Every structure is written in structure tokens, then in C-alpha cells.
């Protein structure tokens, strides 16, 4: 068989045939590509979504109270708190994660650390300022918690640290693009019933609600003045129907303590009205308001529809509804019972939800459906994604 002779072409030099002008143009083109790649790399180094700044009470406190001088009533740094997810106590008032933890996950952010946690140096993804027991009023559990005004002062310090960490431009970008999440007010209305305070008798209901809303509004406006534009709010639950409130005065048939629930209702109505006003007053102000009140009622009254077995009885505590706040045996009452499966309960302890219930709440806050039964007028996802 005759083999055909193969001819191989010799590769030309990549520089062959290039004039000085074309060589210069090629070099310039390569340089531009290199600069573009570097810029793209720098952009990817930034978080995909805005930071999350968290203010409020035990519904959102990720452990700030671990680092202040407070009572065990406002601490959750002992077993069985945290057992479901973290397998050890973190200071969160639940068996696992909180609403804010799930929101951070949905926003593709790491868990947002407590502001007072030692060793935390970076705030570019956000900070958690919430404190269990805190209220909008300085007088609420004063001396044992970090009230909302103090949380604002911590945010201002964090803003200074952000400027040092990121530089002025990136810090302002982070602050303006961030989402500011609030859960505050419950303790302002529950504390008079839990401590036998006479403060409610000194004001009319509308005056008292006006003070709480007024303090919250002041904080919102200050954050807006610093550069914050996107806010998320969780309204108040039916306070008198929490297990720890049902047992006050031994209400017959386990009825809710309506005096407390009516205050929450007035607060929620006022909050909704004030947010609409702020939207008209403050240019660029956007907000999400989650109807925690009605959505928690649904789960309490119809637990099976949402995958729970118990809607009114807490997993951890003692007494009727396990409403005595004794979970963990570190508080005034030492005896407590612990259910086998926290995920079957809406409530984890006398005042706080189970991780599963918090996850359902977080999902509604995040996705929303544009109606008052969920998050309105925007969902938190809308806010994070820039509307």
C-alpha cells in the first residue's frame, strides 16, 4: 500500500506580520481586558445582596444579652435552648434559629453576629443589635436590657467602624443598600402585666401607644438620616394569647389576656399608619410590614393546617400551657417539662416560637404575596433585590 505523504504546516510566530501600530493596538486591547477582569473580580468580592442590620427584642436577639449584666429572665445561654440546630445554647430564645437567621440565609448572607460578641471585626454583611426584653421605651425592663435608643447608639458606632473597614464610599454604599429589620414593642406592653407596674394607669391607651410608636419613629428617622432607606418590620403578636400571658390571673378556659392583646392591636394599627406617613415624608423610604399577629393566630388556632400538633401549649416550661417561664430550670421556678419534638409545637417556651414556626414566619416575610396577610407593600426579598 502506498502511503500518502503528509505535509505539516509550521506554526507562525504570534508576532509575525504585526506592524508597530497593530502591535500597539493589540497590547492596548489586552490591557483593557485585564482591567475589565480586575474590575469584575472586585465586584464579585462584594456581597451579592445588601447587609442586614437587626434591631429589637428576643424574637431577633442572637446573643447580645450574653454579654450584659442581666437576669436569667432575659438570658437563653443554657440548655435546652439551641438544642435543635446549634446543639448548644447561643443566647437565642428558641430551640434553634430565629427569623433573622433564616432571612440572612435567604439573602445569601452569613449568620449576622451580635454586636457585643467579642472578636467580631467585620460588619460588611450586617450587625445584630437586638436584646431580649428590650422595648422602644427606655423604662421597659430598664437596667436589664439594651433598649432601642441604646441599640441606635451601637449602630452609629458600627457605622464608624464600617467607614474604617471599607472606606467612606463603600461604607455609604453598604448602609444605603442595607435592610434594617425591626421587632420591637412587645415588652413595652407586656411588662406592666408581668411586673405589676402602674405605668399604664398613668396614660390613656392611645397616649401610651403614641409614646412607643414615637420612639420607634425617631430611631427610623435617625437611621434614614445616616443613609438607610430599606426597612422591614414585624408587627406585634396577639400578646395576651402567648402561653406566658394566658396564665396571668388564671383566666378561665385558657382565654387570652385581652387587655394585652388590645394594646397590641392598637399598636399595630398605629404602626401601619405611621409607616405610610413616613413613605410620603421621606424620599426613597421603602418598607416591608409583616402581619405577625394574624399569621400567628392562624397557627395557634389551626396548628394542623401548618404541620404542628400543638398551637397553644409550649414545648418547654411548666404549668398550664407550659406558660410558667421555667424552661431550662435557671429562672425563678426550677421545675420544667420538655417535649420530645419541638417541631410539633408553635411555641418553644412560654413567650417564644419554635425554630420551625420561625422558619415559616421568615419564609412569609421573605417571599410575601403583596397582601396584608403577609408582607406589604413589599416583601423583604423585594428590598434586598433592589425592587
Secondary structure, 3 states (H helix, E strand, C coil): CCCCCCCCCCCCCCCCCCCHHHHHHHHHHHHHHHHHHHHHHHHHHCCCCCCEEEEECCCCCCCHHHHCCCCHHHCCCCCCCCCCCCCCCCCCCCCCCCHHHHHHHHCCCCCCCECCCCCCCCCCCEEECCCCCCCCCCCCCCCCCCCHHHHHHHHHHHHHHHHHHHCHHHHHHHHHHCEEEEECCHHHHHHHHHHCCCHHHHCCHHHHHHHHHHHHHHHHHHHHHHCCCEEEEECCCCHHHCHHHHCHHHCHHHCCCHHHHHHHHHHHHHHHHHHHHHHHHCCCCEEEEECHHHHHHHHHHCHHHHCCCECCCCCEEECHHHCECCCCCCCCCCCCEECCCHHHECECCCCCECHHHHHHHHHHHHHCCCCCCCEEECCHHHHHCCC
